[in-house]
Amino acid sequence: MIRVYVAGLYGHTNTGIIGNLNNMREGMRASLEVLLKGYAPFVPWFDYHFQLMLRDKENLTVEDYYNYSLAWLEVSDVLFVISNHDKSVGVNREIEKAKELGIPIVYSIKELEELECVS
């Protein structure tokens, strides 16, 4: 199964909680569409589960999440970037890492399906 790292805006200080939730919904929906097409998506928007499960005195930093996500990107076959990526420092890091690793980058499901290495 082709591993697709789905990247997009998670949170942004200017959007508030409703904006962040909308970003999460958009990312999760895009990831579901990837799964429905028969690919194996990595879904960074599911990270909130880790944060909710932390106990007293346990802590994860933003950098911990970046490092965890980048470890998954390194073993992915494709980077699928959804809308609003230009506002995200994290997504820009993911794009640069994918370029460095020679991982194909797509910006739509159609492009994903058209990739020669995925066909």
N, CA, C and O of each residue as an XYZ file, in Angstrom:
476
protein
N       0.852     -1.177      0.000
C       0.000      0.000      0.000
C       0.900      1.243      0.000
O       1.863      1.311      0.764
N       0.597      2.195     -0.830
C       1.371      3.428     -0.947
C       1.116      4.309      0.279
O      -0.029      4.592      0.629
N       2.207      4.736      0.922
C       2.120      5.583      2.117
C       2.118      7.053      1.703
O       3.050      7.536      1.059
N       1.054      7.748      2.086
C       0.884      9.150      1.709
C       0.861     10.002      2.972
O      -0.027      9.868      3.814
N       1.834     10.863      3.084
C       1.889     11.814      4.198
C       1.030     13.006      3.800
O       1.315     13.675      2.807
N      -0.011     13.272      4.564
C      -0.921     14.378      4.254
C      -0.516     15.580      5.107
O      -0.495     15.496      6.335
N      -0.196     16.691      4.456
C       0.280     17.885      5.150
C      -0.634     19.068      4.876
O      -1.129     19.251      3.764
N      -0.843     19.854      5.901
C      -1.649     21.059      5.761
C      -1.662     21.814      7.074
O      -1.126     21.350      8.080
N      -2.266     22.955      7.053
C      -2.321     23.819      8.224
C      -3.064     23.124      9.361
O      -4.156     22.591      9.168
N      -2.471     23.137     10.524
C      -3.098     22.559     11.719
C      -3.697     23.692     12.537
O      -4.917     23.830     12.630
N      -2.855     24.473     13.108
C      -3.317     25.616     13.892
C      -2.619     26.870     13.427
O      -1.570     26.813     12.786
N      -3.197     27.981     13.749
C      -2.599     29.262     13.409
C      -3.089     30.267     14.423
O      -4.278     30.307     14.739
N      -2.188     31.077     14.933
C      -2.554     32.005     16.001
C      -3.619     33.007     15.578
O      -4.339     33.527     16.431
N      -3.737     33.288     14.304
C      -4.714     34.277     13.846
C      -6.116     33.718     13.631
O      -7.059     34.486     13.438
N      -6.271     32.392     13.662
C      -7.578     31.825     13.335
C      -8.413     31.467     14.557
O      -9.620     31.262     14.429
N      -7.810     31.388     15.729
C      -8.552     31.019     16.929
C      -8.950     29.551     16.904
O      -8.624     28.820     15.969
N      -9.648     29.141     17.929
C      -9.994     27.732     18.081
C     -10.905     27.237     16.955
O     -10.730     26.115     16.479
N     -11.858     28.034     16.526
C     -12.754     27.593     15.445
C     -11.962     27.401     14.159
O     -12.185     26.430     13.436
N     -11.057     28.297     13.870
C     -10.205     28.148     12.697
C      -9.342     26.901     12.784
O      -9.185     26.179     11.799
N      -8.783     26.646     13.962
C      -7.966     25.445     14.150
C      -8.795     24.183     13.948
O      -8.348     23.239     13.296
N     -10.002     24.168     14.506
C     -10.877     23.004     14.325
C     -11.251     22.816     12.854
O     -11.327     21.687     12.370
N     -11.480     23.910     12.155
C     -11.781     23.818     10.724
C     -10.590     23.264      9.946
O     -10.764     22.469      9.022
N      -9.381     23.684     10.320
C      -8.179     23.147      9.675
C      -8.067     21.650      9.923
O      -7.732     20.888      9.016
N      -8.346     21.234     11.148
C      -8.292     19.815     11.488
C      -9.313     19.031     10.659
O      -9.007     17.964     10.127
N     -10.516     19.570     10.560
C     -11.557     18.901      9.772
C     -11.131     18.763      8.321
O     -11.299     17.702      7.721
N     -10.578     19.836      7.753
C     -10.136     19.792      6.355
C      -9.035     18.742      6.168
O      -9.055     17.983      5.198
N      -8.086     18.701      7.088
C      -7.002     17.734      6.990
C      -7.472     16.302      7.158
O      -7.040     15.411      6.427
N      -8.358     16.080      8.123
C      -8.886     14.732      8.347
C      -9.724     14.282      7.158
O      -9.671     13.117      6.766
N     -10.491     15.191      6.588
C     -11.313     14.846      5.420
C     -10.435     14.499      4.226
O     -10.695     13.519      3.527
N      -9.403     15.290      3.990
C      -8.481     14.995      2.889
C      -7.814     13.634      3.108
O      -7.629     12.870      2.161
N      -7.458     13.340      4.348
C      -6.837     12.055      4.670
C      -7.796     10.900      4.435
O      -7.392      9.840      3.956
N      -9.062     11.101      4.769
C     -10.071     10.077      4.507
C     -10.211      9.834      3.007
O     -10.338      8.688      2.574
N     -10.189     10.896      2.219
C     -10.278     10.736      0.768
C      -9.085      9.941      0.241
O      -9.235      9.134     -0.676
N      -7.914     10.163      0.809
C      -6.722      9.401      0.424
C      -6.930      7.920      0.746
O      -6.622      7.051     -0.070
N      -7.453      7.643      1.935
C      -7.714      6.259      2.339
C      -8.771      5.612      1.449
O      -8.626      4.456      1.052
N      -9.819      6.345      1.138
C     -10.881      5.813      0.272
C     -10.370      5.490     -1.132
O     -10.939      4.642     -1.818
N      -9.304      6.158     -1.560
C      -8.712      5.891     -2.874
C      -7.760      4.693     -2.834
O      -7.219      4.292     -3.864
N      -7.560      4.131     -1.653
C      -6.746      2.932     -1.551
C      -5.314      3.141     -1.106
O      -4.497      2.224     -1.197
N      -4.995      4.337     -0.623
C      -3.664      4.636     -0.129
C      -3.668      4.587      1.400
O      -4.729      4.556      2.023
N      -2.468      4.581      2.002
C      -2.328      4.574      3.460
C      -1.884      5.967      3.921
O      -0.701      6.293      3.822
N      -2.812      6.794      4.422
C      -2.434      8.153      4.815
C      -1.828      8.225      6.210
O      -2.240      7.495      7.111
N      -0.852      9.105      6.383
C      -0.408      9.521      7.703
C      -1.174     10.802      7.989
O      -1.155     11.727      7.177
N      -1.851     10.870      9.141
C      -2.779     11.958      9.447
C      -2.290     12.735     10.673
O      -2.598     12.347     11.800
N      -1.539     13.819     10.479
C      -1.025     14.563     11.629
C      -2.112     15.191     12.502
O      -1.865     15.500     13.668
N      -3.282     15.378     11.962
C      -4.369     15.980     12.745
C      -4.878     15.043     13.833
O      -5.612     15.474     14.722
N      -4.501     13.773     13.777
C      -4.864     12.843     14.845
C      -3.937     12.983     16.055
O      -4.154     12.324     17.072
N      -2.910     13.828     15.961
C      -1.985     14.027     17.077
C      -2.683     14.540     18.329
O      -2.177     14.356     19.436
N      -3.827     15.177     18.171
C      -4.506     15.706     19.346
C      -4.808     14.606     20.358
O      -4.926     14.869     21.555
N      -4.933     13.366     19.870
C      -5.174     12.249     20.793
C      -4.025     12.115     21.799
O      -4.258     11.876     22.984
N      -2.805     12.268     21.329
C      -1.655     12.176     22.234
C      -1.750     13.247     23.321
O      -1.538     12.971     24.501
N      -2.068     14.456     22.907
C      -2.134     15.567     23.853
C      -3.226     15.335     24.901
O      -3.045     15.664     26.073
N      -4.346     14.774     24.479
C      -5.440     14.509     25.420
C      -5.123     13.382     26.396
O      -5.719     13.311     27.471
N      -4.200     12.506     26.038
C      -3.875     11.347     26.873
C      -2.724     11.596     27.843
O      -2.417     10.729     28.662
N      -2.082     12.761     27.768
C      -0.986     13.056     28.679
C      -1.479     13.093     30.119
O      -2.566     13.593     30.408
N      -0.656     12.554     31.020
C      -0.959     12.586     32.447
C      -0.181     13.730     33.098
O       0.647     14.378     32.460
N      -0.464     13.963     34.377
C       0.244     15.000     35.115
C       1.745     14.838     34.951
O       2.275     13.729     35.017
N       2.409     15.936     34.740
C       3.863     16.021     34.604
C       4.401     15.421     33.302
O       5.611     15.453     33.078
N       3.548     14.882     32.447
C       3.987     14.456     31.117
C       3.840     15.648     30.184
O       2.932     16.465     30.339
N       4.731     15.739     29.226
C       4.706     16.897     28.345
C       5.238     16.523     26.970
O       6.209     15.776     26.851
N       4.606     17.038     25.950
C       5.113     16.961     24.586
C       5.181     18.384     24.054
O       4.252     19.170     24.237
N       6.272     18.703     23.404
C       6.436     20.038     22.844
C       6.050     20.034     21.372
O       5.887     18.974     20.767
N       5.909     21.200     20.814
C       5.659     21.316     19.375
C       6.795     20.647     18.611
O       6.563     19.984     17.600
N       8.018     20.820     19.092
C       9.168     20.204     18.431
C       9.085     18.680     18.480
O       9.488     18.014     17.527
N       8.567     18.116     19.579
C       8.354     16.661     19.659
C       7.410     16.204     18.547
O       7.651     15.190     17.892
N       6.339     16.961     18.346
C       5.377     16.607     17.299
C       6.004     16.742     15.914
O       5.787     15.889     15.053
N       6.783     17.807     15.689
C       7.461     17.967     14.401
C       8.386     16.780     14.127
O       8.367     16.204     13.040
N       9.188     16.427     15.121
C      10.138     15.326     14.940
C       9.427     14.005     14.679
O       9.851     13.229     13.823
N       8.358     13.748     15.405
C       7.556     12.535     15.208
C       6.982     12.503     13.786
O       7.046     11.481     13.103
N       6.431     13.621     13.359
C       5.847     13.689     12.021
C       6.908     13.521     10.941
O       6.695     12.800      9.966
N       8.041     14.179     11.110
C       9.104     14.065     10.108
C       9.636     12.637     10.007
O      10.053     12.210      8.931
N       9.625     11.901     11.108
C      10.036     10.490     11.048
C       9.102      9.699     10.140
O       9.549      8.804      9.422
N       7.816     10.019     10.166
C       6.858      9.355      9.275
C       7.022      9.833      7.838
O       6.884      9.050      6.898
N       7.315     11.117      7.673
C       7.536     11.628      6.317
C       8.707     10.905      5.650
O       8.660     10.602      4.457
N       9.743     10.636      6.418
C      10.937      9.991      5.875
C      10.662      8.609      5.286
O      11.414      8.152      4.426
N       9.608      7.940      5.728
C       9.279      6.606      5.203
C       8.035      6.625      4.313
O       7.506      5.574      3.949
N       7.578      7.822      3.971
C       6.411      7.955      3.103
C       6.829      7.908      1.643
O       7.964      8.230      1.291
N       5.887      7.500      0.802
C       6.135      7.420     -0.628
C       5.802      8.723     -1.340
O       6.373      9.035     -2.385
N       4.871      9.480     -0.766
C       4.371     10.704     -1.393
C       4.023     11.703     -0.300
O       3.565     11.316      0.775
N       4.238     12.986     -0.568
C       3.760     14.063      0.294
C       2.584     14.716     -0.417
O       2.741     15.245     -1.518
N       1.417     14.685      0.198
C       0.211     15.317     -0.338
C      -0.055     16.565      0.485
O      -0.384     16.471      1.668
N       0.086     17.738     -0.132
C      -0.083     19.019      0.547
C      -1.458     19.576      0.215
O      -1.793     19.774     -0.953
N      -2.254     19.828      1.255
C      -3.592     20.382      1.034
C      -3.545     21.906      1.141
O      -2.483     22.476      1.390
N      -4.666     22.556      0.959
C      -4.722     24.024      0.920
C      -4.236     24.664      2.218
O      -4.113     23.996      3.245
N      -3.965     25.955      2.157
C      -3.516     26.778      3.281
C      -2.105     26.445      3.761
O      -1.688     26.900      4.827
N      -1.374     25.662      2.987
C      -0.045     25.255      3.431
C       0.931     26.418      3.543
O       1.894     26.349      4.307
N       0.693     27.473      2.797
C       1.614     28.608      2.788
C       1.673     29.331      4.133
O       2.617     30.077      4.395
N       0.668     29.115      4.989
C       0.625     29.768      6.294
C       1.276     28.937      7.392
O       1.288     29.354      8.550
N       1.810     27.781      7.055
C       2.297     26.852      8.062
C       3.809     26.660      8.003
O       4.356     26.239      6.984
N       4.463     26.970      9.092
C       5.897     26.727      9.208
C       6.159     25.226      9.112
O       7.110     24.800      8.456
N       5.317     24.426      9.766
C       5.486     22.973      9.750
C       5.388     22.385      8.357
O       6.205     21.545      7.980
N       4.403     22.814      7.589
C       4.238     22.284      6.238
C       5.420     22.698      5.360
O       5.898     21.907      4.546
N       5.884     23.914      5.523
C       7.045     24.342      4.742
C       8.263     23.485      5.075
O       9.056     23.171      4.187
N       8.422     23.105      6.335
C       9.510     22.196      6.723
C       9.317     20.824      6.071
O      10.277     20.204      5.613
N       8.074     20.363      6.036
C       7.781     19.061      5.428
C       8.064     19.072      3.928
O       8.601     18.105      3.388
N       7.708     20.147      3.267
C       7.974     20.267      1.825
C       9.480     20.248      1.578
O       9.953     19.546      0.684
N      10.228     21.006      2.355
C      11.687     21.041      2.192
C      12.298     19.664      2.445
O      13.195     19.239      1.717
N      11.815     18.966      3.472
C      12.335     17.630      3.785
C      12.013     16.655      2.658
O      12.862     15.848      2.279
N      10.794     16.721      2.119
C      10.417     15.839      1.007
C      11.314     16.095     -0.205
O      11.755     15.152     -0.862
N      11.580     17.353     -0.497
C      12.479     17.689     -1.623
C      13.863     17.117     -1.378
O      14.480     16.541     -2.274
N      14.345     17.284     -0.148
C      15.667     16.778      0.228
C      15.755     15.264      0.056
O      16.790     14.737     -0.354
N      14.660     14.568      0.375
C      14.628     13.102      0.305
C      14.202     12.572     -1.063
O      14.236     11.363     -1.294
N      13.803     13.462     -1.969
C      13.351     13.031     -3.286
C      11.961     12.409     -3.271
O      11.622     11.611     -4.145
N      11.162     12.777     -2.279
C       9.786     12.266     -2.189
C       8.899     13.138     -3.064
O       8.926     14.363     -2.937
N       8.108     12.530     -3.956
C       7.211     13.327     -4.804
C       6.217     14.133     -3.955
O       5.754     13.678     -2.910
N       5.909     15.332     -4.434
C       4.966     16.221     -3.751
C       3.795     16.476     -4.683
O       3.982     16.855     -5.840
N       2.578     16.266     -4.172
C       1.366     16.530     -4.943
C       0.463     17.465     -4.149
O       0.589     17.590     -2.931
N      -0.456     18.123     -4.868
C      -1.329     19.108     -4.245
C      -2.812     18.813     -4.466
O      -3.666     19.649     -4.170
N      -3.117     17.620     -4.988
C      -4.512     17.222     -5.180
C      -4.594     15.706     -5.283
O      -3.599     15.034     -5.557
N      -5.783     15.184     -5.061
C      -6.017     13.742     -5.223
C      -5.741     13.344     -6.673
O      -5.178     12.282     -6.938
N      -6.144     14.211     -7.607
C      -5.917     13.914     -9.021
C      -4.428     13.749     -9.309
O      -4.022     12.808     -9.992
N      -3.618     14.664     -8.789
C      -2.169     14.551     -8.983
C      -1.630     13.275     -8.336
O      -0.737     12.630     -8.884
N      -2.168     12.911     -7.178
C      -1.757     11.698     -6.498
C      -2.029     10.478     -7.377
O      -1.175      9.603     -7.528
N      -3.218     10.434     -7.947
C      -3.590      9.301     -8.787
C      -2.770      9.247    -10.070
O      -2.556      8.173    -10.633
N      -2.314     10.405    -10.528
C      -1.558     10.463    -11.788
C      -0.071     10.181    -11.615
O       0.649     10.015    -12.600
N       0.386     10.126    -10.389
C       1.804      9.874    -10.160
C       2.226      8.544    -10.766
O       1.584      7.521    -10.532
N       3.272      8.556    -11.523
C       3.757      7.342    -12.173
C       4.163      6.281    -11.144
O       3.919      5.092    -11.347
N       4.780      6.713    -10.043
C       5.246      5.754     -9.045
C       4.109      5.146     -8.253
O       4.301      4.123     -7.595
N       2.936      5.741     -8.296
C       1.793      5.247     -7.539
C       0.931      4.324     -8.388
O       0.239      3.453     -7.862
N       0.974      4.514     -9.685
C       0.108      3.745    -10.584
C       0.417      2.273    -10.571
O      -0.231      1.500    -11.277
